Amino acid sequence: METTASPTDSRLPLHLGGFTSLAAALDYAAGGRTGYNFHDGRGQRYATLTYAELRARALELAGRLSGLGLERGARVALVADTNPEFIRFFFACQYAGLVPVPLSASLHLGSQRAYVAQLRQLLVSCGADAAMAPPAFLGYLTEAADGLPLRFLGEPAAFDDLAPSGEELRPLGPDDIAFLQYTSGTTRFVRGVVVTQAALMHNLTGILRVGLGIRPGDRAVSWLPYYHDMGFVGFVLAPMASQTSVDYLNPTEFAKRPLQWLSLISASRATIAFSPTFGYELCARRLRREDVDRLDLGAWRVAGVGAEMIRPDALEQFADQLAPAGFDRRAFMACYGMAECSLAVSFSPLDTGLRVDLIDRRRLAESRVALPVDDTPRHAEVGRFVNCGRPLPGFEIEVRDEDGRVLPARRCGTVFVRGPSVSPGYFADAAATAEILSPEGWLDTGDLGYHLDGSLVITGRRKDLLIINGRNIWPQDLEFIAAQESEVSGRAAAAFSVSGPDGEELAVMVVQCRLVDPARRAKLVERLQTAILREIGVRCAIELVPPHTLPRTSSGKLSRAGARADYLKRLEGAPAAEACSPRSR
């Protein structure tokens, strides 16, 4: 490993994508000085892996992997912890003609037993022939693989002890699979998205040239997990494909000390960093005046936001607090994408900040029309949705109704996309592929949104939509009301529907709060129910739960489906507790 941080200037002519494969992209980047840098929770750099060193070490390891006698295209499962070894193994697979499969390195999914079960599910799903985990995760992976026909499993050192084959390497090329990306499982069973070299290269080129407009002097900082598409494609593969240096903070360390992310951006004079809304919100909650005084965020030109519904209020608060540190709110860049499209579908324009569309929420719920309204005082009847920009070159986007008819501007429906970055489907799952991909190449994203002046506005997930008494109710509307209460923080509520005794759908919202006094809890429930009835026009069961109760996906998104499942379990197991029947609410 290098002992000094990789510089910002690669000394190579800037080559923004356009490569035929990941191996070809690394071959070019290795001619420069840039690379990956790894920092601990206190901001201290503990490792640097330049692209030149990465290529040399990946080629050496590829020879050892070839000695396992695996067929070309065999899957190698890699626990995707944020460290140099994962990246080395990923690119070794590229040179050895093997397909890497990043696995979650997140234990916050639940118990250790649940994590082991998830690992086993993924190993079986991808048909892994070999698997690697860093020492901290090796025990879990070994338990998960018990009885499975893997050719080899171990930590990096065990692979380094393998004898090289001595055969000529045949790297993965333009017609091959680059890797399998497992979805975060927010609303459906996790499935392995097939990411081809051709689709990935096209998407990276669009991201670098159009979305980010990479220029000399750019540098990135990321805390995003490697097992999520935005963290991996956006901040491992895209920097390499543009010869850009990047500094990493482990997601677990970010959760403990989110301000280290800002400190790294400040210290490295980084120009590009992305996060879901909750990351910005977490930083804003922890900020003190003395923290702002020591930061210099004047170089940060692209503050990307995506991966979940974008909440403009939280971002505006972040910008207000950090303006004295040089943060320019015009740096905010909203984007939209998904693993099934390699990563990105659309970007808002550079240097324009958030563009928020104010619409009549009631009209949207009743007729699915995004009727614009004036900038009135913020309340639940005014929806604030962020414009996610125009699609990248090569993408077509349609918004369709339930009957498949293409809708005009400001009519809300399901978003469909088509283009060269779209995946050919889910690995070894033709039925699941047929559910979301038409023979003509149109991908059903499952997201709801509408067109606006050639741009795309996302309003939510189709499967999260509540249908109460024939009305469409967005869960975000209910959760917005909860967030206005002082006892409830911004991401502490999940709304969904359940079937009542007569088969009718009933609205439910689970709300995290720290209140323990029964009288104060009862008053909070009453206030929420009154506000929802007044502003949304539906009755809603409210369950109060302790902090950290609501489930999240591996990428940190709120899982409404998981919250619903947990609620029903509590309802069955504790009828006398506060998780009582919706009708009694």
Number of C-alpha atoms within 10 A of each C-alpha: 11 13 10 12 22 21 20 21 17 22 13 15 10 16 18 23 24 18 20 17 26 24 22 18 22 21 17 19 27 21 15 19 21 28 28 27 24 21 21 15 19 14 18 12 17 15 18 24 26 24 26 19 17 26 23 16 17 23 22 17 26 27 22 22 27 26 16 17 10 17 11 15 18 17 23 29 27 28 24 25 23 22 21 16 22 20 22 22 25 23 25 29 30 28 27 26 26 28 25 27 26 25 25 23 24 20 15 15 17 11 10 12 13 13 20 19 17 16 23 19 15 22 25 14 16 20 18 23 20 22 27 27 24 20 13 11 17 17 14 18 28 18 14 21 21 10 8 13 12 15 13 15 20 17 20 18 12 11 18 13 10 15 14 16 15 10 10 9 15 14 22 25 19 18 12 19 22 29 24 24 26 25 22 22 17 20 17 10 8 17 22 21 23 24 27 23 24 22 24 28 27 22 28 27 21 24 24 21 17 17 25 18 14 20 14 15 14 23 26 25 25 26 25 28 25 28 26 25 26 24 21 21 22 23 27 23 19 23 25 26 27 27 33 31 29 28 25 24 28 20 23 18 17 21 16 10 18 24 24 22 25 20 19 23 25 21 12 19 20 25 21 22 25 26 19 21 23 20 20 22 21 18 19 20 15 11 15 11 10 8 14 19 11 11 20 21 25 17 19 23 22 26 22 20 26 21 23 20 19 25 21 16 13 18 21 16 14 21 21 13 17 22 15 16 17 16 22 21 22 17 22 27 27 26 27 24 20 17 23 26 26 28 26 27 30 25 26 25 22 19 15 12 18 24 19 15 19 19 21 18 25 23 14 21 20 12 13 18 19 27 17 15 13 10 11 9 8 10 14 22 17 20 24 22 22 22 26 27 26 23 24 21 17 13 17 14 20 22 25 21 15 8 6 11 11 16 16 14 16 21 20 24 27 24 26 22 20 21 20 19 28 29 23 18 22 23 19 15 13 10 10 13 18 13 11 17 22 12 7 7 16 18 26 19 18 17 17 22 26 26 24 18 9 12 17 28 25 22 24 20 20 17 14 22 19 22 17 16 11 9 15 16 26 22 22 21 21 26 21 18 20 30 16 14 13 10 15 19 16 18 18 21 28 24 27 25 24 17 11 13 11 6 8 12 17 21 23 24 26 25 25 22 20 12 17 9 8 9 9 11 17 12 11 21 19 14 15 20 22 16 18 21 13 12 17 20 14 18 19 24 21 24 21 20 18 13 14 10 15 22 21 21 18 21 25 22 19 19 20 25 21 18 21 21 14 15 20 16 12 15 17 12 11 12 11 10 11 13 22 19 19 21 12 6 15
